[in-house]
Amino acid sequence: MTTTTDPSYVDPALINPRAVRLVEAFKDALARLRDEEGLTFDDLNAVTDLFQQLQTATGAPLALVAMPLYGELFQGGRDGYTPSEDVKSPTVIPGSPRVDNPGVLPMRPDEPGVPLIVSGRVLDGHGQPLAGAKLEIYHAANNGNYSGLYDDGVPKYNLRGHLFTDADGRYTFTTVTPVAYADAYAMAIDRVVEAAAALGRSLYRPAHIHYEVHHPDLITPWFGEIYFKGDPVIPVDFVGSKLAHPALQADTTLHEDPEDIAGHGFQGPYRSTEFDFVLKTRTSPDTITRKGEKA
C-alpha cells in the first residue's frame, strides 16, 4: 500500500473493478425500486432491522438470514429453472460415512418417521449411466434439526452418508421420510412471522433431501434438493417456491401390503420414490430432462 499525504489519492492496485460495477448496479436497482415501487428509507430500515433481529436470535451468518430473499435469485435461471451449481446448503458438513449401495443412511435405532426407500440413476445428457458417481445425501430429522449442527446429543452423521453408483449408474438407499420443518428461532420472532405472512409465505420448508453429485466427467458438481410432489408447503415455501421446481419433485408410493412390509424388514407401512439425475458432462453438454426432452 502506498503512503501519501494527498487526501485525493487512491491506490490503483486496491481498486476492485467488479466491486465498483456491482455497487453501481445495486444503486441503480434501488433507484428503479424507488421510482417504480415507491421504495423508501423506512422500507430499507425495516428489512435491515428484521435481519438483525433474526441474526441475533439464531446466531446465523447474515447471508444465511437473508437467504429467503435471494435463494430463488441464485437458484432460478432466467430461461427456466436451473439448479444452482454454486450455492451449497449451510446444513452440509464434511466427512459423512460411506454406505453400501444399496444401503441404509446412518440413523438411531428408534429414528422416528416412515421408512423411505429411494432409488434412481445418475445419467449424462445422452442418457448414458455415470458409474462410480459419488452421491452425498442428507436430510433433517422429523423434528426439523440437521445432525452435527447442534449440541443436542444426536450422532453427528445421523441421516447423513455418501455412496457410489453401480455400473448402471444406479443408486438405492433407505432412510426415513422427511417432513416439512420450520426454524424455531424464526417462529419466535413476531416480525419474522408477520414478514413471511406479508409475502404470502409460510415459515416452513417443504420436505426434501439434499444431494451433492460428483463425477470426474461432470462439468461441475451438482448441488441441490429433491422434493416430493403434492407437498402442500411447496407453494408457500419460506425460502421460495421456485426452489422446488417440478423437475425436482419426485413421486412417492405408499406400501401397505403386510407381506411386502415384512419382506423389507419394516414394522409398518413404508414409502418409496425414484429419481434420476440427468447431468451435463464434458461429452454431453446438452442436458435433457427426466422425460427425455431437451431442457
C-alpha positions in Angstrom: 0.0 0.0 0.0 1.3 3.4 -1.0 1.6 6.0 1.8 0.8 9.6 0.8 -0.5 12.8 2.3 -2.6 13.6 -0.7 -6.2 13.2 0.5 -7.4 12.6 -3.1 -5.1 9.7 -3.7 -6.5 6.2 -4.1 -4.0 3.3 -4.7 -5.0 1.9 -8.1 -3.7 -1.5 -7.0 -6.5 -1.7 -4.4 -9.4 -0.9 -6.7 -11.7 -3.8 -7.5 -13.4 -3.1 -10.8 -16.0 -5.8 -10.3 -16.9 -4.4 -6.8 -17.3 -0.9 -8.3 -19.7 -2.3 -11.0 -21.7 -4.2 -8.5 -22.2 -1.3 -6.2 -23.3 1.0 -9.0 -25.6 -1.7 -10.4 -27.1 -2.2 -6.9 -27.7 1.6 -6.6 -29.3 1.6 -10.0 -31.6 -1.2 -8.9 -32.6 0.6 -5.7 -33.3 3.7 -7.8 -35.6 1.8 -10.0 -37.4 0.4 -7.0 -37.7 3.9 -5.6 -39.2 5.2 -8.8 -41.3 2.3 -9.8 -42.4 0.8 -6.5 -42.1 3.7 -4.1 -39.2 2.2 -2.1 -38.3 4.4 1.0 -35.6 4.6 3.6 -38.2 3.2 6.1 -38.5 0.1 3.9 -34.8 -0.4 3.9 -34.5 0.2 7.6 -37.3 -2.3 8.3 -35.6 -5.0 6.3 -32.2 -4.3 7.9 -33.8 -4.4 11.4 -35.6 -7.6 10.6 -32.3 -9.3 9.5 -30.5 -8.1 12.6 -33.2 -9.5 14.9 -33.1 -12.8 13.2 -29.3 -12.9 13.2 -29.2 -12.1 16.9 -31.8 -14.8 17.7 -30.2 -17.6 15.6 -26.5 -16.7 15.6 -26.5 -17.5 11.9 -24.4 -15.6 9.4 -26.2 -12.6 7.8 -26.0 -14.3 4.4 -28.0 -17.3 5.7 -30.5 -15.0 7.4 -31.1 -13.2 4.1 -31.5 -16.5 2.1 -35.3 -16.3 1.8 -34.8 -13.1 -0.3 -32.0 -14.2 -2.5 -32.4 -18.0 -2.6 -34.7 -18.0 -5.7 -32.5 -15.5 -7.4 -29.4 -17.6 -7.4 -31.1 -20.9 -7.8 -33.5 -20.0 -10.6 -32.4 -19.5 -14.2 -33.8 -16.8 -16.4 -34.6 -19.3 -19.1 -36.5 -21.7 -16.9 -35.2 -23.4 -13.8 -31.5 -24.1 -13.5 -30.4 -25.8 -10.2 -27.5 -24.0 -8.7 -24.1 -25.4 -9.2 -22.5 -22.8 -6.9 -24.8 -22.5 -3.8 -24.1 -25.1 -1.2 -26.5 -25.6 1.7 -25.4 -24.2 5.0 -26.5 -27.5 6.6 -23.8 -29.6 4.9 -20.9 -30.9 7.0 -17.9 -32.8 5.6 -16.8 -36.3 6.4 -20.0 -38.3 6.2 -19.6 -42.1 6.3 -19.8 -44.3 3.2 -22.8 -46.5 3.0 -23.4 -49.5 0.8 -25.3 -49.4 -2.5 -28.0 -50.4 -1.8 -27.6 -49.3 1.8 -29.1 -47.5 4.8 -28.3 -44.0 5.9 -26.9 -43.9 9.5 -29.8 -43.4 11.9 -30.7 -44.0 15.5 -32.4 -47.4 16.4 -35.6 -45.6 17.3 -35.4 -43.0 14.5 -38.9 -41.5 14.2 -40.6 -41.5 10.8 -42.0 -43.6 8.0 -39.3 -45.7 6.2 -38.4 -44.5 2.7 -36.6 -46.4 0.0 -35.0 -44.0 -2.5 -33.6 -45.2 -5.8 -32.7 -43.9 -9.2 -29.9 -43.4 -11.7 -27.2 -40.8 -12.5 -27.1 -40.3 -16.2 -25.3 -37.9 -18.7 -27.1 -35.8 -21.2 -27.3 -38.7 -23.7 -29.0 -40.9 -21.1 -25.8 -43.0 -20.5 -25.1 -44.1 -16.9 -22.4 -42.4 -14.9 -20.8 -45.3 -13.0 -19.0 -44.5 -9.8 -20.7 -41.2 -9.3 -20.5 -40.1 -5.6 -23.8 -39.0 -4.1 -23.6 -37.1 -0.8 -27.0 -37.5 0.8 -28.5 -35.9 4.0 -31.7 -34.5 5.3 -33.3 -33.2 8.5 -34.8 -35.4 11.2 -38.5 -35.3 12.0 -38.0 -32.5 14.5 -36.5 -30.4 11.7 -33.0 -30.4 13.0 -29.9 -31.4 11.0 -27.4 -33.6 12.8 -24.0 -32.2 13.5 -25.1 -28.6 13.7 -26.4 -28.6 17.3 -25.2 -29.9 20.6 -28.4 -32.0 21.1 -27.0 -35.4 21.7 -27.8 -36.7 18.2 -25.0 -38.5 16.4 -23.0 -36.2 14.2 -23.8 -38.1 11.0 -27.4 -39.1 11.7 -29.3 -39.3 8.4 -26.1 -38.4 6.5 -24.0 -40.5 4.2 -22.5 -41.0 0.8 -22.5 -43.8 -1.7 -21.3 -44.5 -5.2 -23.4 -45.5 -8.2 -23.0 -49.0 -9.7 -22.1 -49.9 -13.3 -25.6 -48.9 -14.5 -25.4 -45.6 -12.7 -28.0 -46.8 -10.2 -28.3 -46.0 -6.5 -30.6 -47.2 -3.7 -30.7 -46.3 -0.1 -33.2 -46.5 2.8 -33.9 -43.6 5.2 -37.0 -42.1 6.9 -39.4 -39.9 5.0 -38.5 -36.3 5.5 -41.2 -33.9 6.8 -41.8 -30.1 6.5 -40.0 -28.1 9.2 -39.7 -24.6 10.5 -36.9 -22.7 12.2 -37.9 -22.4 15.9 -35.9 -19.2 16.3 -37.7 -17.6 13.3 -41.1 -18.6 14.6 -40.4 -17.0 17.9 -39.9 -13.5 16.4 -43.2 -11.8 15.7 -41.8 -9.6 13.0 -40.5 -12.6 11.1 -43.9 -14.3 11.2 -45.5 -11.1 10.0 -43.0 -10.5 7.2 -43.4 -14.1 6.0 -47.2 -13.7 6.0 -47.0 -10.4 4.1 -45.0 -12.2 1.4 -47.6 -15.0 1.3 -45.1 -17.5 2.7 -45.2 -20.0 5.5 -42.4 -20.3 8.0 -42.0 -23.9 7.0 -39.8 -25.5 4.4 -41.2 -28.4 2.4 -39.8 -31.9 2.9 -36.7 -32.5 0.9 -33.5 -34.5 0.7 -30.1 -32.8 0.0 -27.8 -34.2 -2.7 -24.4 -33.5 -4.0 -23.4 -35.4 -7.1 -19.7 -35.7 -8.0 -18.1 -37.5 -11.0 -14.9 -36.8 -13.0 -16.9 -36.4 -16.2 -19.3 -33.7 -14.8 -18.6 -30.2 -15.9 -19.3 -29.1 -12.3 -20.7 -31.0 -9.3 -24.4 -30.7 -8.8 -25.8 -29.4 -5.5 -29.5 -29.3 -4.7 -32.5 -30.7 -3.1 -35.2 -33.2 -4.2 -38.7 -32.6 -3.1 -42.0 -34.6 -3.2 -44.9 -34.0 -5.5 -48.1 -32.9 -3.8 -46.4 -31.4 -0.7 -48.8 -28.5 0.2 -45.9 -26.5 1.7 -44.1 -26.1 -1.7 -46.3 -23.1 -2.9 -45.7 -21.2 0.3 -42.0 -22.3 1.0 -40.3 -19.9 3.3 -37.2 -19.8 1.1 -39.3 -19.6 -2.2 -41.4 -21.9 -4.2 -39.2 -21.8 -7.3 -36.6 -23.9 -5.4 -38.9 -26.9 -5.6 -39.2 -26.8 -9.4 -41.4 -29.6 -10.8 -38.4 -31.2 -12.4 -37.0 -31.6 -8.9 -40.2 -33.2 -7.4 -40.3 -36.9 -7.1 -43.4 -39.1 -6.9 -43.8 -41.3 -3.8 -45.7 -44.5 -3.3 -47.1 -45.8 0.0 -46.8 -49.5 0.5 -49.2 -51.1 3.0 -49.2 -54.8 2.0 -48.2 -56.9 5.1 -46.1 -59.4 3.1 -44.3 -56.6 1.3 -43.7 -54.7 4.6 -42.4 -57.9 6.2 -40.2 -58.7 3.2 -38.4 -55.4 3.7 -38.0 -55.9 7.4 -40.2 -52.9 8.3 -42.6 -52.8 11.2 -45.3 -50.8 9.4 -46.1 -49.1 6.1 -43.3 -47.6 4.1 -42.8 -45.3 1.1 -40.7 -45.5 -2.0 -39.6 -43.0 -4.5 -37.4 -42.9 -7.6 -35.4 -40.0 -9.1 -33.0 -39.9 -12.0 -30.3 -37.2 -12.2 -29.5 -36.2 -15.8 -26.5 -34.0 -15.7 -24.1 -32.2 -18.0 -20.8 -33.9 -18.7 -17.8 -33.0 -20.9 -19.1 -35.2 -23.6 -22.8 -34.4 -23.2 -23.2 -30.6 -22.8 -26.9 -30.6 -23.7 -28.7 -31.7 -20.6 -32.0 -33.5 -21.1 -35.0 -33.6 -18.7 -36.2 -36.7 -17.0 -38.7 -37.2 -19.8 -36.1 -37.3 -22.4 -36.8 -33.8 -23.8 -34.1 -31.2 -24.1 -34.2 -28.7 -21.2 
